[in-house]
Amino acid sequence: MEDSAFPENGFLLVPWNSVALVDHGDQDAELAGNPPIRVDLRTGKCEYIDLLEAFDYMSRGFMS
């Protein structure tokens, strides 16, 4: 799962949204409707990305 996260402009985009998905790779545990999480690498602040950002990352091949 670590290979799915990627850094960009001082942030880490983490395309998982449940502990079971992160810890065990259980794709069935993915939470529908929750976007990936962006982590500020300086402050550690976490936030969900918005829909337009998700489409941007998908168009650049970072997310499926």
N, CA, C and O atoms as CSV, one atom per row, in Angstrom:
chain,resi,resn,atom,element,x,y,z
A,1,MET,N,N,0.812,-1.193,0.000
A,1,MET,CA,C,0.000,0.000,0.000
A,1,MET,C,C,0.862,1.267,0.000
A,1,MET,O,O,0.426,2.309,-0.488
A,2,GLU,N,N,2.094,1.182,0.549
A,2,GLU,CA,C,2.930,2.373,0.613
A,2,GLU,C,C,3.220,2.942,-0.767
A,2,GLU,O,O,3.423,4.148,-0.906
A,3,ASP,N,N,3.244,2.092,-1.790
A,3,ASP,CA,C,3.551,2.535,-3.146
A,3,ASP,C,C,2.465,3.436,-3.719
A,3,ASP,O,O,2.701,4.133,-4.706
A,4,SER,N,N,1.297,3.435,-3.127
A,4,SER,CA,C,0.187,4.222,-3.659
A,4,SER,C,C,0.245,5.685,-3.238
A,4,SER,O,O,-0.318,6.538,-3.924
A,5,ALA,N,N,0.910,5.995,-2.132
A,5,ALA,CA,C,1.018,7.384,-1.664
A,5,ALA,C,C,2.077,8.092,-2.497
A,5,ALA,O,O,3.038,7.470,-2.950
A,6,PHE,N,N,1.900,9.392,-2.697
A,6,PHE,CA,C,2.905,10.131,-3.451
A,6,PHE,C,C,3.010,11.565,-2.941
A,6,PHE,O,O,2.017,12.174,-2.544
A,7,PRO,N,N,4.249,12.099,-2.960
A,7,PRO,CA,C,4.461,13.477,-2.519
A,7,PRO,C,C,4.238,14.449,-3.667
A,7,PRO,O,O,4.496,14.129,-4.828
A,8,GLU,N,N,3.757,15.636,-3.330
A,8,GLU,CA,C,3.629,16.697,-4.323
A,8,GLU,C,C,3.530,18.039,-3.616
A,8,GLU,O,O,2.640,18.252,-2.793
A,9,ASN,N,N,4.450,18.942,-3.941
A,9,ASN,CA,C,4.424,20.317,-3.433
A,9,ASN,C,C,4.316,20.407,-1.912
A,9,ASN,O,O,3.534,21.204,-1.395
A,10,GLY,N,N,5.087,19.603,-1.198
A,10,GLY,CA,C,5.091,19.672,0.258
A,10,GLY,C,C,3.965,18.914,0.943
A,10,GLY,O,O,3.792,19.010,2.158
A,11,PHE,N,N,3.204,18.164,0.163
A,11,PHE,CA,C,2.114,17.354,0.703
A,11,PHE,C,C,2.324,15.904,0.317
A,11,PHE,O,O,3.029,15.599,-0.645
A,12,LEU,N,N,1.709,15.018,1.074
A,12,LEU,CA,C,1.675,13.608,0.729
A,12,LEU,C,C,0.217,13.259,0.491
A,12,LEU,O,O,-0.624,13.451,1.370
A,13,LEU,N,N,-0.084,12.749,-0.692
A,13,LEU,CA,C,-1.450,12.332,-0.986
A,13,LEU,C,C,-1.559,10.854,-0.651
A,13,LEU,O,O,-0.820,10.024,-1.182
A,14,VAL,N,N,-2.477,10.546,0.223
A,14,VAL,CA,C,-2.674,9.182,0.703
A,14,VAL,C,C,-4.025,8.709,0.186
A,14,VAL,O,O,-5.067,9.103,0.711
A,15,PRO,N,N,-4.012,7.859,-0.847
A,15,PRO,CA,C,-5.280,7.481,-1.478
A,15,PRO,C,C,-6.018,6.343,-0.782
A,15,PRO,O,O,-6.644,5.515,-1.444
A,16,TRP,N,N,-5.951,6.296,0.525
A,16,TRP,CA,C,-6.705,5.299,1.284
A,16,TRP,C,C,-7.530,6.049,2.298
A,16,TRP,O,O,-7.198,7.175,2.671
A,17,ASN,N,N,-8.593,5.436,2.742
A,17,ASN,CA,C,-9.461,6.156,3.672
A,17,ASN,C,C,-10.055,5.267,4.750
A,17,ASN,O,O,-11.097,5.594,5.317
A,18,SER,N,N,-9.403,4.142,5.041
A,18,SER,CA,C,-9.832,3.318,6.171
A,18,SER,C,C,-8.626,2.576,6.730
A,18,SER,O,O,-7.679,2.281,6.001
A,19,VAL,N,N,-8.662,2.280,8.007
A,19,VAL,CA,C,-7.557,1.574,8.660
A,19,VAL,C,C,-7.396,0.174,8.077
A,19,VAL,O,O,-6.273,-0.271,7.841
A,20,ALA,N,N,-8.504,-0.520,7.843
A,20,ALA,CA,C,-8.423,-1.879,7.304
A,20,ALA,C,C,-7.773,-1.891,5.921
A,20,ALA,O,O,-7.040,-2.818,5.579
A,21,LEU,N,N,-8.043,-0.873,5.145
A,21,LEU,CA,C,-7.440,-0.777,3.820
A,21,LEU,C,C,-5.943,-0.536,3.935
A,21,LEU,O,O,-5.156,-1.150,3.215
A,22,VAL,N,N,-5.543,0.358,4.840
A,22,VAL,CA,C,-4.126,0.661,5.023
A,22,VAL,C,C,-3.385,-0.507,5.664
A,22,VAL,O,O,-2.357,-0.949,5.152
A,23,ASP,N,N,-3.899,-1.002,6.774
A,23,ASP,CA,C,-3.192,-2.029,7.546
A,23,ASP,C,C,-3.186,-3.394,6.887
A,23,ASP,O,O,-2.212,-4.139,6.998
A,24,HIS,N,N,-4.279,-3.727,6.196
A,24,HIS,CA,C,-4.415,-5.091,5.689
A,24,HIS,C,C,-4.596,-5.183,4.184
A,24,HIS,O,O,-4.654,-6.286,3.640
A,25,GLY,N,N,-4.686,-4.057,3.504
A,25,GLY,CA,C,-4.879,-4.066,2.065
A,25,GLY,C,C,-6.245,-4.566,1.646
A,25,GLY,O,O,-6.432,-4.990,0.506
A,26,ASP,N,N,-7.195,-4.521,2.553
A,26,ASP,CA,C,-8.543,-5.024,2.295
A,26,ASP,C,C,-9.315,-4.028,1.435
A,26,ASP,O,O,-9.876,-3.061,1.950
A,27,GLN,N,N,-9.342,-4.264,0.128
A,27,GLN,CA,C,-10.010,-3.348,-0.800
A,27,GLN,C,C,-11.510,-3.226,-0.515
A,27,GLN,O,O,-12.112,-2.196,-0.818
A,28,ASP,N,N,-12.113,-4.256,0.058
A,28,ASP,CA,C,-13.540,-4.196,0.393
A,28,ASP,C,C,-13.825,-3.219,1.527
A,28,ASP,O,O,-14.976,-2.834,1.738
A,29,ALA,N,N,-12.782,-2.812,2.262
A,29,ALA,CA,C,-12.955,-1.900,3.392
A,29,ALA,C,C,-12.875,-0.435,2.977
A,29,ALA,O,O,-13.019,0.455,3.815
A,30,GLU,N,N,-12.644,-0.176,1.685
A,30,GLU,CA,C,-12.577,1.209,1.236
A,30,GLU,C,C,-13.919,1.888,1.480
A,30,GLU,O,O,-14.973,1.331,1.174
A,31,LEU,N,N,-13.867,3.085,2.029
A,31,LEU,CA,C,-15.083,3.808,2.368
A,31,LEU,C,C,-15.595,4.577,1.157
A,31,LEU,O,O,-14.924,5.485,0.667
A,32,ALA,N,N,-16.751,4.225,0.684
A,32,ALA,CA,C,-17.343,4.881,-0.477
A,32,ALA,C,C,-17.664,6.329,-0.158
A,32,ALA,O,O,-18.167,6.644,0.921
A,33,GLY,N,N,-17.371,7.200,-1.099
A,33,GLY,CA,C,-17.707,8.596,-0.943
A,33,GLY,C,C,-16.664,9.420,-0.216
A,33,GLY,O,O,-16.779,10.645,-0.168
A,34,ASN,N,N,-15.662,8.793,0.344
A,34,ASN,CA,C,-14.601,9.537,1.026
A,34,ASN,C,C,-13.414,9.674,0.094
A,34,ASN,O,O,-12.879,8.672,-0.380
A,35,PRO,N,N,-12.997,10.889,-0.173
A,35,PRO,CA,C,-11.854,11.095,-1.060
A,35,PRO,C,C,-10.541,10.785,-0.343
A,35,PRO,O,O,-10.520,10.619,0.876
A,36,PRO,N,N,-9.462,10.708,-1.091
A,36,PRO,CA,C,-8.144,10.512,-0.482
A,36,PRO,C,C,-7.803,11.659,0.472
A,36,PRO,O,O,-8.449,12.707,0.465
A,37,ILE,N,N,-6.793,11.439,1.276
A,37,ILE,CA,C,-6.364,12.392,2.295
A,37,ILE,C,C,-5.046,13.033,1.880
A,37,ILE,O,O,-4.148,12.353,1.382
A,38,ARG,N,N,-4.933,14.342,2.085
A,38,ARG,CA,C,-3.697,15.072,1.824
A,38,ARG,C,C,-3.080,15.437,3.173
A,38,ARG,O,O,-3.749,15.997,4.041
A,39,VAL,N,N,-1.795,15.113,3.337
A,39,VAL,CA,C,-1.077,15.393,4.574
A,39,VAL,C,C,-0.024,16.461,4.298
A,39,VAL,O,O,0.803,16.300,3.401
A,40,ASP,N,N,-0.050,17.539,5.058
A,40,ASP,CA,C,0.970,18.581,4.957
A,40,ASP,C,C,2.226,18.043,5.632
A,40,ASP,O,O,2.214,17.762,6.830
A,41,LEU,N,N,3.312,17.898,4.868
A,41,LEU,CA,C,4.529,17.294,5.399
A,41,LEU,C,C,5.247,18.187,6.404
A,41,LEU,O,O,6.080,17.695,7.165
A,42,ARG,N,N,4.952,19.475,6.430
A,42,ARG,CA,C,5.570,20.369,7.421
A,42,ARG,C,C,4.823,20.342,8.748
A,42,ARG,O,O,5.437,20.301,9.814
A,43,THR,N,N,3.507,20.365,8.678
A,43,THR,CA,C,2.705,20.511,9.898
A,43,THR,C,C,2.034,19.219,10.361
A,43,THR,O,O,1.661,19.097,11.527
A,44,GLY,N,N,1.880,18.254,9.450
A,44,GLY,CA,C,1.174,17.023,9.771
A,44,GLY,C,C,-0.343,17.159,9.659
A,44,GLY,O,O,-1.067,16.194,9.903
A,45,LYS,N,N,-0.833,18.347,9.291
A,45,LYS,CA,C,-2.278,18.559,9.144
A,45,LYS,C,C,-2.815,17.679,8.017
A,45,LYS,O,O,-2.205,17.567,6.954
A,46,CYS,N,N,-3.951,17.068,8.266
A,46,CYS,CA,C,-4.588,16.190,7.279
A,46,CYS,C,C,-5.927,16.775,6.868
A,46,CYS,O,O,-6.639,17.372,7.675
A,47,GLU,N,N,-6.256,16.591,5.590
A,47,GLU,CA,C,-7.549,17.025,5.086
A,47,GLU,C,C,-7.913,16.182,3.872
A,47,GLU,O,O,-7.042,15.664,3.174
A,48,TYR,N,N,-9.202,16.055,3.637
A,48,TYR,CA,C,-9.661,15.371,2.434
A,48,TYR,C,C,-9.468,16.295,1.242
A,48,TYR,O,O,-9.645,17.507,1.358
A,49,ILE,N,N,-9.103,15.721,0.085
A,49,ILE,CA,C,-9.029,16.527,-1.125
A,49,ILE,C,C,-10.440,16.685,-1.681
A,49,ILE,O,O,-11.328,15.890,-1.372
A,50,ASP,N,N,-10.642,17.716,-2.505
A,50,ASP,CA,C,-11.975,17.905,-3.074
A,50,ASP,C,C,-12.095,17.161,-4.406
A,50,ASP,O,O,-11.120,16.603,-4.909
A,51,LEU,N,N,-13.279,17.163,-4.953
A,51,LEU,CA,C,-13.567,16.393,-6.160
A,51,LEU,C,C,-12.725,16.843,-7.353
A,51,LEU,O,O,-12.231,16.005,-8.108
A,52,LEU,N,N,-12.556,18.147,-7.530
A,52,LEU,CA,C,-11.749,18.641,-8.650
A,52,LEU,C,C,-10.289,18.216,-8.516
A,52,LEU,O,O,-9.639,17.880,-9.506
A,53,GLU,N,N,-9.781,18.233,-7.286
A,53,GLU,CA,C,-8.409,17.771,-7.069
A,53,GLU,C,C,-8.294,16.281,-7.367
A,53,GLU,O,O,-7.309,15.842,-7.962
A,54,ALA,N,N,-9.286,15.505,-6.962
A,54,ALA,CA,C,-9.274,14.063,-7.242
A,54,ALA,C,C,-9.246,13.811,-8.744
A,54,ALA,O,O,-8.487,12.962,-9.212
A,55,PHE,N,N,-10.060,14.534,-9.503
A,55,PHE,CA,C,-10.059,14.368,-10.961
A,55,PHE,C,C,-8.712,14.773,-11.563
A,55,PHE,O,O,-8.235,14.133,-12.501
A,56,ASP,N,N,-8.101,15.827,-11.031
A,56,ASP,CA,C,-6.779,16.246,-11.503
A,56,ASP,C,C,-5.748,15.139,-11.271
A,56,ASP,O,O,-4.987,14.802,-12.178
A,57,TYR,N,N,-5.721,14.570,-10.056
A,57,TYR,CA,C,-4.768,13.502,-9.765
A,57,TYR,C,C,-5.033,12.276,-10.644
A,57,TYR,O,O,-4.095,11.630,-11.112
A,58,MET,N,N,-6.308,11.959,-10.866
A,58,MET,CA,C,-6.644,10.811,-11.721
A,58,MET,C,C,-6.189,11.055,-13.167
A,58,MET,O,O,-5.681,10.145,-13.822
A,59,SER,N,N,-6.371,12.277,-13.656
A,59,SER,CA,C,-5.990,12.562,-15.046
A,59,SER,C,C,-4.475,12.486,-15.233
A,59,SER,O,O,-3.995,12.270,-16.346
A,60,ARG,N,N,-3.725,12.663,-14.145
A,60,ARG,CA,C,-2.269,12.576,-14.239
A,60,ARG,C,C,-1.750,11.193,-13.862
A,60,ARG,O,O,-0.540,10.980,-13.784
A,61,GLY,N,N,-2.666,10.253,-13.628
A,61,GLY,CA,C,-2.283,8.863,-13.378
A,61,GLY,C,C,-1.867,8.537,-11.956
A,61,GLY,O,O,-1.321,7.463,-11.703
A,62,PHE,N,N,-2.118,9.454,-11.018
A,62,PHE,CA,C,-1.738,9.189,-9.631
A,62,PHE,C,C,-2.759,8.337,-8.893
A,62,PHE,O,O,-2.416,7.654,-7.928
A,63,MET,N,N,-3.988,8.371,-9.331
A,63,MET,CA,C,-5.061,7.614,-8.679
A,63,MET,C,C,-5.879,6.907,-9.750
A,63,MET,O,O,-5.918,7.319,-10.910
A,64,SER,N,N,-6.523,5.839,-9.328
A,64,SER,CA,C,-7.403,5.142,-10.287
A,64,SER,C,C,-8.851,5.346,-9.916
A,64,SER,O,O,-9.741,4.839,-10.599
